[in-house]
Amino acid sequence: MPSEIELKFELSPDVVESLLNSAVLGEPDQTVDQVSTYFDTPEHMLFANGFTLRLRRTNKGLIQTVKAAPESGSPFARAEWEVPVREERPQLDHSNPLVNEFGSDLSVGPIFRVEVERRVWTLVEAGSEVEVALDQGDIISGERRALVRELELELKDGDPAALFSLARRLAGNAAFRFGILSKAERGFALTAAQMHVHKAQLVDLTRSQRTSTAFQAIAAACFRQFRLNEDILLGRPNAEALHQARVALRRLRSAFTVFKPLLTGEEPPRLKEELKWLASLLGEARNLDVILGKDWDDASMEQLQSAREAAYAAAAEALRSERAMGLMLDLNEWLQCGDYLRDPATEELRAMPAPDFAEEALDRLRRRMKKHGKAMADADDRHRHEVRKDAKKLRYAAEFFGPLFNDRRASRRHKRFIAAMEQLQDHLGELNDLATRDHVLERHGLADAEERQGDKDDLIEQAQAALDDVIDLKRFWR
């Protein structure tokens, strides 16, 4: 099947103006008006199964395009099929992959349309041919509209690294923000209720997958979850979106830890530290969200709410910073083109079947948590915090690798394992809230504020019992 490899960026008006005046681009090779109509069944069956179907009219005629979900391990590569058509309705015959997938009685209708002005340039970057497209317009579904202001870099021939090289030259001093949603995803979102938070989704791993592509798929899923919640935070901030943005960053850093033997070179530690920096800038707002959920007097509540507003403003400023947006570009370039994918020293490890690597990693993380989790009542807060981090890494790894162990027995064990890990994390989280509470209050001049809180000894006892329950469970990966 043909495949397209592209980068997509969301642009602000000033960046659009800068691009149009850029010496890198010059005058466009062509400017066209495009009207694309997306089709699906009334239940959106195609979209639910990872396919989109559109008819696009330009000054060159009418083109039908079918696209499949991004390939595992890369959010930038998608299978696509294009054919010219004569009528303003989909051509569904046996040359169409949708008929092969869903049957010849497939019936579809228009769902939404996309109207844009597209400027197109064809450039050569580091010996590779790249098509640059700047789209401005609207996605329209009934009375609802969403603004389109996107830059797409599509590799026509050559090395995918050329896409990142060109993106950096085009960005200049104005960092780009990755567009993680396709126009199709944005269009279908217009037809549904507005999302206020995005939780982690199952990573599509298969038992035939290599360890290196499993890592890329997991990292890409974490990045996507972060970007989806970041968009919410920058538009309509709420506590759950902030929490899930931090969860996505923690999951990504955990993936770096789980796959550490594979990730050679100086770039992985640097990226992990930068991700830690970004998560820490969101942490103060999260701490205040947790504290505000407790029982406070009116004066303390007002002061905490004011501090929370300031913390959210600081978090938004950090997310909009060139450092944060540059980190996202660095991360994705390394994931797709980094030297770790070609290091002779890890060639055998990269090619290892993902289930074999997963078994070793899960055993290692379980042993570590069991060792550190003994006698928590006799440990200090710092040590219990380390146990909490061990538990998070084990839970995230269990979620990452769950699809690799999907027979009936393993699925039952996996469900019980995740439920027990959630219980453990809840207890360890409450202990961590108690440990950090006084430091947060002191920073905001509320060291003497009073709040009813749970008994620490009881929480430690509950956490120890939950940890012991996890260790006693049968492993789903064996």
N, C-alpha and C positions, 0 to 999 in steps of 0.2 A: 504494500500500500504506500502511496506517496506520503511524504511527511514534510511539515513546515517547521522550521526552527526560528523563533522570533522572540524579541524582547518587547515588552509594552510598558510605557511610562505614562503616568497621569501628570498633566501640566497645569500650572497656574497661568493666568493671562500674561503676566510679565515674561514668563519663560517662553511662551508662544511667540511673543514679539521679538524676543532675543533670538530665537531660532530662525525666524523669517528674515532677520537681518544678519544671520551668521555667514561668515566667509567660508565656513566648512561646507555649507549647503549651496549657497548661491541661489540662482533662479531655479524653480522646480522644472523638471522635465515635462510634467503635465499637471493640470488641475482639472479634476472631474467632480461632478455632482453624482453622488451615489444614493440610491434608495434601496434598502435591503428589507425584505419581508421574511420573517421567521415563521415557520410552520411547525405544528405538532398536533398530536391528538388532543381531545378535550381534557384528558387527564395528564397531559404533558409527559406521556410515556417515553418518548424519545429522549427528552432532556433528563428524565429520571434515570435512564440507562446510559447516560454519557454521550449522547449524540445530539447534534443540531442539524437542522435542515433550513437552508435559506435560498431565496431567489434574489439576486442583486442586479439592478438595472443601472447601466452606465451609458455613456455616449457611444460605447462600442457594442452594446447589445445586452442580452440577458444571460446571466450565468447562474447555474444551480450548483450549490456547494453543500456537501455533507462533511461534517467534522466529528471526530471521535475525541473522547477525553484525553488529556495530556498523557503521554507515555510515562510509565512508572519510572521514577528516579529523576524526571526532568519536568518542571512546570512549563517549559518553553518549547516542547516538541509535541506536535499533534498530527495525527493521521488525517488526511483530507482527500476528498474526491471532488473534482470539478468537471462539469460538462456544460456546453452551451445548449440553451433550450429556446423554443420559439414562443411558447405560451406562458401567460402569467399564472401558471399553476405547476406544482411539482411533477416531475417526470419520474414515476415510480414503476420501474420495470426490473428485470432480473440483472441488469447492469448496475443497479443501485444497491449499495451494501445494506441499506435499510430493509429492502425486501428480503434479502438473504437472512437478515437478523430477525425480523418481526413478521414475515409472511406477506403473501401477495395481496391480502385483503386489508392491508394497512390503509387507514383513512385519516387524512390530516387536513387542518385548516389554518388560516393566518392567526398568529397570536399577538405579534407586535411588529413595528417597523423601526428602522434606523435610517435617519436622513443626515448625511454629512457632506461637507465639502472636503475632498481629499487632494492634498498636494503630494506629489511623488517625485523622489529623486533616486537615481541609481548611482551608487558610489563604489569605488574600489578602496578597501581598507586592508592594509597588510596583505595584499595579494588576493583577497577574497571579495566577492561581489555581494553587496548588501543593498537591498531596497529599503528606502526610508519613506515612510508615509506619515503625514500629519493630518489628523482628522479633527474637524470641528463641526458640531451639529447637535442633534438630539436623538434620544431613544424615546419612542412614543407608544404608550399602551392606553387606549381610551383617553381619559382626561389627564393621565399621569405622564410626566416627562422627566427625563434625566439628561443632564448636560453631558456632551461628549467633548473632551479636549485631550486627545491622546497622540502619542508618538509611537510608531511601531517600526522596529528594525528587523527585517526578515532576511535570513541568510539564503541567498540564491545559489552560491557556490563557494566552497572553501571551508575555513576553520571557524567554528563557533566563537572562538576567542576574539575574532574580528568584531563581533557584535558589541562586546564589552569595551573593546578599544575605541570604537566609534562613539559609543554612548558617553565615554569619559570626555572625548574631544568635543562633543556637542554640548555636554552639560556645562563645561567651563567652570565658572564660579557659582552656577545655579544647579545644585544637586537635584537629580531626578528622583521621583518616588515611583517605585514599581507599581504597575497596574496589574493586580493579581486576578481581577475578574475580567472575563471576556465580555464583549458586547452582548452576546447571547445570555450569559449569566446575569448581567445587569438588566437585560430586558425581562427575563423571567422573574427577577426579583421585583420588578414593577407590578407584576400581576399578583404578587403575594403580600402577606402582611410584612411590615417593616421589621427587620431584625435588629435587636438591641444587644446581642451578644453572640459570639460564635465559639462553641466548645470544640475540643479536639475530636476529629473524625478518625474512623478506622483507616489505618494505612494499608493500601492494597499491595500486600506482599504475597509471593507465591513460593512454594517449596522448591521450584526449579531455579529460583533467583540466586544470583551470586551475591556475596557479602557486600561488595562495593556498590552495586545498584540498590541493594536494600538500604544501605546508609543514605544514599542520595534521595531515595523515596521518602524515608523518614524525615530527613532534614527539610525537604521540600514541603512536606505536610506541616511541619512546625512553622516554617516561614509563612506559609499561607494563612495558618490560624492567627499568627501575629498580625499580619497585614490587614486581615479582615477586621480584627478588633481595633487596630490602630485607626482605621478609617472612621469607625464609630466614635472613638475617643476624640478625634479631631473635629467631628461634626456635631455629635450629640452625646457627650460623655456621660457615663454611668459607672457605678461601682463594679458591676459584673463584667463589663467590657474591659475595664482596667485590670481586674483580676485575671481574666482569661488571656489578656496580652502578656501579662507576667508569666502565667502558666506556660504559654507558648515558648517564651524565651527560656524558661527553666527546662522544658522538655528538649529544646534544641541543645542547650548546654549539656544535658544528660546524655543526649545522643553522641556528643563529642566524647564524653567519658566512656560510654559503652563501647564505642568503636575506636578508642584511643590507639590500640595496636596497629590499626590500619592508617591512621592519620599522621603521617610523617611530615617533617619539615617545620619551619618556624611559623608558618601562617596559622595553623590550627590553634596553638596557644594564644596567639594575638587576637584572633577572632573571638575565642571563648572569653577572653578578658574584656573585649569590647562589648560583647553581649551581656556580661555581668555588669558593666558600667551602665548600660542602658536600662537593665532591669532594676538597678539600684535607684535610678532617677524616678522610676515609677513606684518604688517601694514606700516612700513617705506617704503618698496619697493612699496607698493600700492600707498602711498601718492605721491611718486616721479613719478610714472607712470601718475597719474592724472595731476600733475603740468607740466610734460613734454608735455602734450597735449595742452598746452597754447602757446601763442605767445611770444617768448623770443629773446633777442639779441644773437649773435653767441657765445660770451664769456660765458654768463650765461648758454646757452644750453649745451655747452661742459662740464661745471662744474657739471650741474645737471645730465648729462648722466654718468659721472664718479661716482657720488654719487649713482646713480641707480644701476650700476654694483656692487658696494660694498654692497649695500642693498640686492641685489639678492643673492650674495655669503653668506651673513650672514643668510639669510632666509634658504638657502640650508643646511648650517651648523646646524641650529636649527632643521630642519626636520630630519637630520641624527643623532641627539644626542640621547643618551640613555634615557634621560628624555622624549623626544617626543615619541620614540618608546615604552617605558615603559607605557606611558599614554594610548596608543592605546590598549595595553594588559589589563591594569587595566579597561579601559572603557568597553571593550567587555566582560570581565569576570563579571563585575558588571551588565551589561545589561542582561546577560543570567542567572546568578546565584546569583544575589545580594539579600540581606536580604529584600529589599523593596517588593520582590515578595511573601514573606511569613509573613509579618507584620500583626498580627491580627487586629491592629487598622485601617488598610486600606483595609481590606478584602472586605467590601461592595463596596468601591470605585473602587477597581480593577475589580470587577465583573460587574460594571455598564456598560450598553450598550454604545459603543463609541459615537453614535450620541447624546445621552443625555449629556455626558460629554462635547462634542464639543460645543453644544449650550450654556452651561453655560460659558465655557472658552471664546468663541468668544464674548459673551455679556460683560463679564468682561473686556476684552482687548479693546473693542470698547468704553466702558464708560471711561476707563482710558485715551485713546487718545483724546476723546472729551473734557474731563475735562482739560487736560494739554494743549490742542491745542487752547484754547480761547485766542484771542487778542495777537497773536504772535508778532505783531509790537511793543507792549509795553514790550516784554520780552527781556532778554539778550541772548547771544549766547549759554550759558550753558543750559538755559531752552529750547531753540529751539532744542538743541542736544538731550535732553530728549524726546521731542516730536518725533524727528526722530527715536529714539529707540522704542518708543511706536508704531509708524507706522510700523516699520520692524516686530515687534512681531505679530502685527495684520495681516499683509500680509502673513507672513510665516504660521501662524495658519490657515488662510483662504486657503492657498495652501495645507497644510497638510490634512485638514478636508473636502476639496471640494468633494472627491469621496463619502463621506457619504451622500451627499445631491445631488442626481443625477437625479431627475425627470426633466421634460422639463422646468418647471418654475424655479426651483432652479438652473439649469444649466445656463439659460439665466442670472439670477441675479448674479450668481457667476462670469461669464465672465465679466459683467459690473463692478463688485466690484473689481476684480483683475486689470482691466485696470485703474480704478480710483486710486487704491492704487499705481500702478506703476507711474502714473503721479505725485502723491503726493511725492513719494520717490525721484523722479528725482529732484523736486524743493527743497526738504529738503536736498538732497545730494549736490546740488550746493551751498546752504547756508553753509553747513558744510565745503565744500572745501574752501570757502572764509574765514571761521573762523580759519581753520587749516593752511592755506597757509603761513601766516607770521611766524608761529612757525617753520614750516618745512624749510623755506628759511633761517631763522636765524641759525638753527642748521648746515646749510651747507655754512655759510659765505656769503649768498646772500641777506642779509636784505635790501640792497638798490636797488636790481634788480627791474626793471619795467616790468609790464605785463598788457595788456589790460584786464579788467575784467568787468563783468556785474554790473549793478546798484543793490545794496543790497536792497534798499527799494522796487524796482520792484520785486525782487525775493521773499521777504517776503510776498508781496501782492499776488503773484501767488501761493505761498505755502498755504496761508490762504484760498484762494478760492478753491484750490484742496482739502484741508482737509474738508471744509464745504460741498463740493460735495460728498465726501465719506460718511459723516454723514447723508446726505439727501437721500442716496440710500436705497432702500428696502433691508433688510437682506436676504441673500440666505438661511440662516439656520433657518428661521422661516416660 
